[in-house]
Amino acid sequence: MTIQPTPAKKETLEILIVGDCMLGRGLDQALRRYPPEFPWGDTLPLFHRADARTCNLECILSDRGEPWAEYEKAFHFRSATKNVAVLTAAGINMVSIANNHVLDYGYDALRQMLEVLNGAGIAHSGAGANWSQASTIANHQVCGWRLGFLAFTDNEPPWEATSQRPGTFYVPVTLHDPRAQNLIRIVREQNDLDALIVSAHWGSNWGYTPPEEHVQLAHGLIDAGADIIFGHSCHVFRGVEFYRNRPILYSTGNFVDDYAVDPNERNDQSFIFLVELNVEGSVRLRLHPTMIDFCQARLAREAEAQSIAAKMQTLCAPFGTLTFWDQEQQLLEVSARIGDLESVRASA
């Protein structure tokens, strides 16, 4: 028997995180004419340079089903199964499917999406054929690192998975429900992980300030063993906090979609969040400002990039998070410690 050697562990691992990726409606139509790379625009090189990549998949990938009709729902987002190629074109390794659109076309459509993601080798968490599957951690190994990915939502309570019914890993955040923390502790006890990413599709739409219950829960998730909190749902980005030297991305905003743009809460603005983990335990966070032009993401241009970064700096300040705008590289360095930023400034 041949024993495969264990790959050497890379000293630093770069994880790329982006928020909501909605490939339905206008995107689905555009992808009948354009190649799978189209939605990512000029951001693709950053995706390809990262070691691991994740997003919130804000639609169902299926060719089945009818719009959800058990109660009134304003929006139903579905993209053809062939559009899983959009995810593979960017090298997406892990997706959150715990959100308020995963059952937009019913249970059979969800089952098909699970098959499609599995067939493409894309790890997923947050929804499944039953509660056990919906709450299962996704695993991804890269560059000698063992990553875990767990997703939950407090949206659409009727979609909660049960032992007999497909649905989401539902956690009622406002009630400080302990099930997410308890599951994280079990995951840590039963899995030898280098890092655990916890994805939260939480809260209502809009608002640049996270509710206090999000702050409390995020701290509790890290106390339980999470290493990165990856938040989304409200359509705009929110400030970053470091708690116990672990980053909390309260909201990563929208990354690509066909939505109308709110003139005040700019849902077309966000970032590519690059989280760099070091084997010694240090964390580096770099943010590349992005924009959405109808159905396509792109890197923000100089003036708009600086404006987007300045807004993030303002939002980070209440958390005591340190930031530094690198004009030459057009990115925002974010850190919990003065020494980390001083070294960045010295090399800039």
C-alpha positions as CSV (number, residue, x, y, z in Angstrom):
1,M,0.0,0.0,0.0
2,T,1.3,3.4,-1.0
3,I,1.0,6.1,1.8
4,Q,0.5,9.5,0.4
5,P,2.7,12.1,2.1
6,T,1.0,14.8,4.2
7,P,1.4,18.2,2.4
8,A,3.6,20.6,4.2
9,K,1.7,23.3,6.0
10,K,2.0,26.7,4.5
11,E,3.3,29.3,6.9
12,T,0.5,31.8,6.1
13,L,-2.9,31.0,4.5
14,E,-4.9,33.6,2.7
15,I,-8.7,33.2,2.8
16,L,-10.8,35.4,0.5
17,I,-14.3,36.3,1.7
18,V,-17.0,38.1,-0.1
19,G,-20.6,38.7,0.9
20,D,-23.9,38.0,-1.0
21,C,-23.5,36.5,-4.5
22,M,-27.0,36.5,-6.1
23,L,-26.8,34.7,-9.5
24,G,-30.5,34.7,-10.3
25,R,-32.9,36.9,-12.2
26,G,-30.8,39.4,-14.2
27,L,-27.6,37.5,-13.6
28,D,-29.2,34.3,-14.8
29,Q,-30.3,36.0,-18.0
30,A,-26.8,37.6,-18.5
31,L,-25.2,34.2,-18.1
32,R,-27.1,32.9,-21.1
33,R,-24.9,35.2,-23.2
34,Y,-21.7,35.7,-21.2
35,P,-19.2,33.2,-19.9
36,P,-19.1,32.0,-16.2
37,E,-16.3,34.4,-15.5
38,F,-18.5,37.4,-16.3
39,P,-20.0,38.2,-12.8
40,W,-16.6,38.5,-11.2
41,G,-15.3,41.2,-13.6
42,D,-11.8,42.4,-12.9
43,T,-11.8,40.9,-9.4
44,L,-10.9,37.4,-10.6
45,P,-7.1,37.7,-10.2
46,L,-7.5,38.3,-6.5
47,F,-9.7,35.2,-6.2
48,H,-7.1,33.1,-8.1
49,R,-4.3,34.4,-5.9
50,A,-6.0,33.4,-2.6
51,D,-5.6,30.0,-1.0
52,A,-9.2,29.5,-0.1
53,R,-12.4,31.4,-1.1
54,T,-15.9,31.6,0.3
55,C,-19.1,33.5,-0.2
56,N,-22.8,33.6,0.7
57,L,-24.8,32.0,-2.2
58,E,-27.9,34.2,-2.1
59,C,-30.0,32.1,-4.5
60,I,-30.9,28.6,-5.4
61,L,-29.0,26.7,-8.1
62,S,-31.6,24.6,-9.7
63,D,-33.7,23.8,-12.8
64,R,-36.6,22.5,-10.7
65,G,-39.4,23.8,-8.6
66,E,-42.0,26.6,-8.4
67,P,-41.8,29.9,-6.5
68,W,-42.4,29.4,-2.8
69,A,-46.2,29.9,-2.2
70,E,-46.9,28.7,1.4
71,Y,-46.8,32.4,2.4
72,E,-46.2,35.6,0.5
73,K,-42.6,36.3,-0.3
74,A,-41.5,39.4,-2.3
75,F,-38.4,37.9,-4.1
76,H,-37.5,34.5,-5.5
77,F,-34.0,34.0,-6.7
78,R,-33.0,31.0,-8.9
79,S,-30.1,30.4,-11.2
80,A,-29.7,27.5,-13.6
81,T,-27.6,24.6,-12.4
82,K,-25.1,25.2,-15.2
83,N,-24.2,28.4,-13.4
84,V,-22.3,26.5,-10.7
85,A,-19.5,27.1,-13.3
86,V,-19.6,30.7,-12.0
87,L,-18.4,29.5,-8.6
88,T,-15.8,27.2,-10.0
89,A,-14.5,29.9,-12.3
90,A,-13.6,31.9,-9.2
91,G,-12.3,28.9,-7.4
92,I,-14.9,29.1,-4.7
93,N,-14.3,26.3,-2.2
94,M,-16.9,26.9,0.5
95,V,-20.4,28.5,0.4
96,S,-23.0,29.4,2.9
97,I,-26.5,28.3,1.9
98,A,-28.1,29.3,5.2
99,N,-30.2,32.3,4.0
100,N,-33.7,33.5,3.1
101,H,-33.5,32.4,-0.6
102,V,-32.4,28.8,-0.3
103,L,-36.0,27.5,-0.4
104,D,-37.3,30.1,-2.9
105,Y,-38.2,27.2,-5.3
106,G,-39.1,24.5,-2.7
107,Y,-37.5,21.4,-1.3
108,D,-36.8,19.6,-4.5
109,A,-34.8,22.6,-5.8
110,L,-32.8,22.5,-2.7
111,R,-32.0,18.8,-3.0
112,Q,-30.9,19.4,-6.6
113,M,-28.6,22.2,-5.5
114,L,-27.0,20.0,-2.9
115,E,-26.2,17.5,-5.7
116,V,-24.8,20.2,-7.9
117,L,-22.5,21.6,-5.3
118,N,-21.3,18.2,-4.3
119,G,-20.7,17.3,-7.9
120,A,-18.6,20.5,-8.3
121,G,-16.6,19.8,-5.2
122,I,-17.8,22.9,-3.4
123,A,-18.2,22.5,0.4
124,H,-21.4,23.9,1.8
125,S,-23.1,24.4,5.2
126,G,-26.3,25.8,6.5
127,A,-29.0,23.9,4.7
128,G,-29.8,20.3,3.9
129,A,-32.2,17.4,3.6
130,N,-32.7,17.4,7.4
131,W,-31.5,19.2,10.5
132,S,-28.5,17.0,10.9
133,Q,-27.3,17.7,7.4
134,A,-28.1,21.4,7.6
135,S,-26.1,21.9,10.8
136,T,-23.1,19.8,9.6
137,I,-19.7,21.5,9.4
138,A,-18.1,21.6,5.9
139,N,-14.5,20.7,5.7
140,H,-11.8,21.9,3.3
141,Q,-8.1,21.1,3.3
142,V,-5.7,23.4,1.5
143,C,-1.9,24.0,1.7
144,G,-1.7,21.7,4.8
145,W,-4.4,23.6,6.6
146,R,-7.6,22.0,7.9
147,L,-10.5,24.5,7.6
148,G,-14.0,24.1,9.0
149,F,-17.0,26.1,7.8
150,L,-20.3,26.3,9.6
151,A,-23.3,28.4,8.5
152,F,-26.5,29.4,10.2
153,T,-29.3,32.0,9.7
154,D,-32.0,33.7,11.8
155,N,-34.0,34.5,8.6
156,E,-37.2,32.7,7.6
157,P,-38.0,30.7,10.8
158,P,-40.5,28.4,9.0
159,W,-37.6,27.1,6.9
160,E,-35.9,25.6,9.8
161,A,-34.8,22.0,9.0
162,T,-36.2,19.2,11.2
163,S,-35.4,15.5,11.4
164,Q,-38.0,14.9,8.7
165,R,-37.9,18.1,6.6
166,P,-35.3,19.9,4.5
167,G,-34.4,23.4,5.4
168,T,-31.8,25.6,7.1
169,F,-29.8,25.6,10.2
170,Y,-31.9,28.2,12.0
171,V,-30.7,30.0,15.1
172,P,-32.9,32.7,16.6
173,V,-30.2,35.3,17.4
174,T,-32.4,37.6,19.3
175,L,-33.2,34.9,21.8
176,H,-29.5,34.2,22.4
177,D,-30.2,30.6,21.5
178,P,-27.2,28.4,22.6
179,R,-27.3,25.8,19.8
180,A,-24.7,27.5,17.6
181,Q,-22.2,27.8,20.5
182,N,-22.9,24.3,21.6
183,L,-22.3,22.9,18.1
184,I,-19.1,24.9,17.8
185,R,-17.8,23.3,21.0
186,I,-18.7,19.8,19.7
187,V,-17.0,20.6,16.4
188,R,-13.8,21.6,18.1
189,E,-13.8,18.5,20.3
190,Q,-14.4,16.1,17.4
191,N,-12.3,17.7,14.7
192,D,-8.7,18.6,14.4
193,L,-9.1,22.0,12.8
194,D,-6.6,24.8,12.1
195,A,-9.3,27.4,11.7
196,L,-13.1,27.4,12.0
197,I,-15.1,30.0,9.9
198,V,-18.7,30.6,11.2
199,S,-21.0,32.2,8.6
200,A,-24.1,34.1,9.9
201,H,-26.9,35.3,7.7
202,W,-28.5,37.4,10.4
203,G,-30.7,40.3,11.0
204,S,-32.9,42.5,8.8
205,N,-32.0,44.5,5.7
206,W,-30.1,47.7,5.9
207,G,-28.2,49.5,8.7
208,Y,-24.5,50.2,9.0
209,T,-24.4,49.4,12.8
210,P,-24.7,45.8,14.0
211,P,-27.4,45.2,16.6
212,E,-26.1,44.6,20.2
213,E,-27.3,41.0,20.1
214,H,-25.1,40.4,17.0
215,V,-22.1,41.7,19.0
216,Q,-22.9,39.5,22.0
217,L,-23.5,36.4,19.9
218,A,-20.3,37.0,17.8
219,H,-18.3,37.2,21.0
220,G,-20.0,34.0,22.3
221,L,-19.2,32.1,19.1
222,I,-15.5,33.0,19.4
223,D,-15.5,32.1,23.0
224,A,-16.9,28.7,21.9
225,G,-14.1,28.2,19.4
226,A,-14.8,30.1,16.2
227,D,-11.8,31.8,14.5
228,I,-13.5,34.0,11.9
229,I,-17.1,35.4,12.0
230,F,-18.4,35.9,8.5
231,G,-21.6,38.0,8.6
232,H,-24.0,39.0,5.9
233,S,-27.7,39.7,5.1
234,C,-28.2,43.5,5.5
235,H,-26.9,44.4,2.0
236,V,-24.3,46.9,3.2
237,F,-20.9,46.4,4.9
238,R,-20.4,47.0,8.6
239,G,-17.4,47.7,10.7
240,V,-14.9,45.1,11.6
241,E,-14.1,44.1,15.2
242,F,-11.3,42.0,16.6
243,Y,-12.2,40.0,19.7
244,R,-9.6,37.9,21.3
245,N,-7.5,38.6,18.1
246,R,-10.1,37.0,15.9
247,P,-11.9,39.1,13.2
248,I,-15.6,39.6,13.3
249,L,-17.0,40.7,9.9
250,Y,-20.4,41.8,11.0
251,S,-21.6,42.3,7.5
252,T,-19.7,41.8,4.2
253,G,-22.5,43.4,2.2
254,N,-23.4,42.5,-1.4
255,F,-20.7,41.4,-3.9
256,V,-22.6,40.7,-7.1
257,D,-26.3,41.0,-8.0
258,D,-28.8,42.9,-10.1
259,Y,-30.4,44.9,-7.3
260,A,-31.6,48.5,-7.5
261,V,-29.1,50.8,-5.6
262,D,-30.2,52.7,-2.6
263,P,-28.8,56.2,-2.8
264,N,-28.2,56.4,1.0
265,E,-27.3,52.9,2.0
266,R,-25.1,52.0,-0.9
267,N,-25.7,48.3,-1.4
268,D,-23.5,48.4,-4.5
269,Q,-20.4,49.1,-2.4
270,S,-18.4,46.5,-0.5
271,F,-15.0,44.8,-0.3
272,I,-13.0,41.7,-1.0
273,F,-12.0,40.7,2.5
274,L,-8.6,38.9,2.6
275,V,-7.9,37.2,5.9
276,E,-4.3,36.0,6.3
277,L,-3.7,33.5,9.0
278,N,-0.2,32.7,10.3
279,V,0.8,29.4,11.9
280,E,2.0,31.4,14.9
281,G,-1.5,32.7,15.4
282,S,-1.3,36.2,14.0
283,V,-4.1,37.6,11.7
284,R,-3.8,40.1,8.9
285,L,-6.8,41.6,7.3
286,R,-6.8,43.5,4.0
287,L,-9.8,45.0,2.3
288,H,-10.1,45.8,-1.4
289,P,-13.0,48.2,-2.1
290,T,-15.5,46.9,-4.8
291,M,-18.5,48.1,-6.7
292,I,-21.3,46.4,-8.5
293,D,-22.2,47.5,-12.0
294,F,-25.4,45.8,-13.1
295,C,-24.7,42.0,-12.9
296,Q,-20.9,42.4,-12.5
297,A,-18.5,43.1,-9.7
298,R,-15.4,45.2,-10.2
299,L,-12.6,46.8,-8.2
300,A,-13.5,50.3,-7.1
301,R,-11.6,53.1,-8.9
302,E,-9.2,55.4,-7.1
303,A,-11.6,58.2,-5.8
304,E,-14.5,55.8,-5.1
305,A,-12.2,53.3,-3.5
306,Q,-10.9,55.9,-1.1
307,S,-14.4,57.0,-0.3
308,I,-15.6,53.4,0.4
309,A,-12.5,52.8,2.6
310,A,-13.1,56.0,4.5
311,K,-16.6,54.8,5.3
312,M,-15.3,51.5,6.6
313,Q,-12.7,53.3,8.7
314,T,-15.5,55.4,10.3
315,L,-17.5,52.2,11.0
316,C,-14.5,50.4,12.5
317,A,-13.6,53.2,14.9
318,P,-16.3,52.4,17.6
319,F,-14.8,48.9,17.9
320,G,-11.3,50.3,18.5
321,T,-10.2,48.6,15.3
322,L,-7.1,50.2,13.7
323,T,-7.1,50.9,10.0
324,F,-4.6,52.3,7.4
325,W,-5.4,53.2,3.8
326,D,-2.6,52.1,1.5
327,Q,-3.0,54.5,-1.4
328,E,-0.5,52.8,-3.6
329,Q,-2.1,49.4,-3.4
330,Q,-5.6,50.7,-3.1
331,L,-6.5,48.6,-0.1
332,L,-7.4,49.1,3.5
333,E,-5.3,47.4,6.2
334,V,-7.3,46.5,9.3
335,S,-5.8,45.4,12.6
336,A,-6.4,44.9,16.3
337,R,-2.9,46.0,17.3
338,I,-0.9,49.2,16.8
339,G,2.3,47.2,16.1
340,D,0.8,45.4,13.2
341,L,-0.2,48.6,11.5
342,E,3.1,50.3,12.2
343,S,4.9,47.6,10.3
344,V,2.5,48.0,7.4
345,R,3.0,51.8,7.4
346,A,6.8,51.4,7.5
347,S,6.7,49.2,4.4
348,A,4.2,51.2,2.5
